[in-house]
C-alpha cells in the first residue's frame, strides 16, 4: 500500500475508517492490480474511483465519463464528471452493488 494512502486511512475516525477500509478492500479485490495513489488529498484509483472520508459518512466516487444517462442515475451527487455513493456504516455496504458499479465504470 502507498504510505500516503495508508496514512489517510489510518488517520480517519470511526466509523469512517472502517467504511473507507472496507471500500478499499472491495476495490482491491475487484481489481487486484489497480494503481492506488493520493490525488486531491484523497485515495484515487486510476482516475476511475476515489474514497473520501467526510464528517458523518464516506463517499466512494466514480468517474462518469462515457456512461449513459441511464447508467449515471445509479449514482448520487451533482458533479459533471464524477458521482458517488455515500456510506455511513460498515453494515450498510452493499458489496454486490458496489462491484457492479465498479465494473460498469471500469469498462468505459
SVG drawing of the C-alpha trace seen along z (x, -y; Angstrom):
<svg xmlns="http://www.w3.org/2000/svg" viewBox="-32 -19 37 29">
<polyline fill="none" stroke="black" stroke-width="0.4" points="0.0,0.0 1.2,-3.5 2.4,-5.0 0.4,-8.3 -2.8,-6.3 -2.2,-4.2 -1.8,-7.3 -5.0,-8.7 -7.0,-5.7 -5.2,-5.3 -6.0,-9.0 -9.7,-8.6 -12.1,-8.4 -14.5,-5.5 -16.8,-4.6 -15.4,-6.4 -12.1,-4.5 -13.8,-1.1 -16.1,-2.1 -13.2,-3.5 -11.0,-0.5 -13.9,1.9 -14.5,-0.1 -10.8,0.0 -10.8,3.8 -13.7,4.2 -11.8,2.1 -8.6,4.1 -10.4,7.4 -12.3,6.5 -9.1,5.1 -6.1,6.7 -3.5,4.8 -5.2,1.4 -2.9,-1.6 -3.6,-3.4 -2.3,-7.0 -3.1,-10.2 -4.7,-12.8 -6.6,-15.9 -5.9,-14.8 -7.7,-11.5 -7.0,-8.0 -7.6,-7.7 -7.7,-4.6 -6.5,-5.1 -8.7,-8.2 -11.8,-5.9 -12.6,-5.8 -11.8,-7.7 -12.6,-7.3 -13.2,-10.4 -14.0,-10.3 -16.3,-13.1 -17.7,-14.2 -20.5,-11.6 -20.0,-9.3 -17.7,-8.1 -18.1,-8.8 -17.0,-6.2 -16.6,-8.3 -16.8,-7.2 -15.8,-8.8 -18.9,-9.0 -17.2,-9.9 -18.6,-7.7 -21.6,-6.5 -25.1,-6.8 -27.8,-8.8 -29.4,-5.6 -26.2,-4.5 -25.4,-7.9 -28.7,-7.7 -27.3,-4.8 -25.1,-7.2 -25.6,-10.2 -24.1,-13.6 -24.2,-16.6 -20.8,-16.6 -20.3,-16.9 -17.6,-14.2 -17.9,-12.3 -20.7,-10.9 -20.6,-8.9 -22.4,-6.6 -22.4,-7.6 -21.9,-5.1 -22.2,-5.9 -21.8,-2.5 -19.9,0.7 -23.2,2.6 -24.7,0.6 -22.1,1.6 -23.8,3.4 -20.8,5.2 -22.7,6.7 -24.0,3.2 -20.5,1.7 -18.8,4.3 -21.4,3.9 -20.8,0.1 -17.0,0.5 -17.1,2.8 -19.5,0.5 -17.2,-2.4 -14.0,-0.4 -15.3,0.8 -16.0,-2.7"/>
</svg>
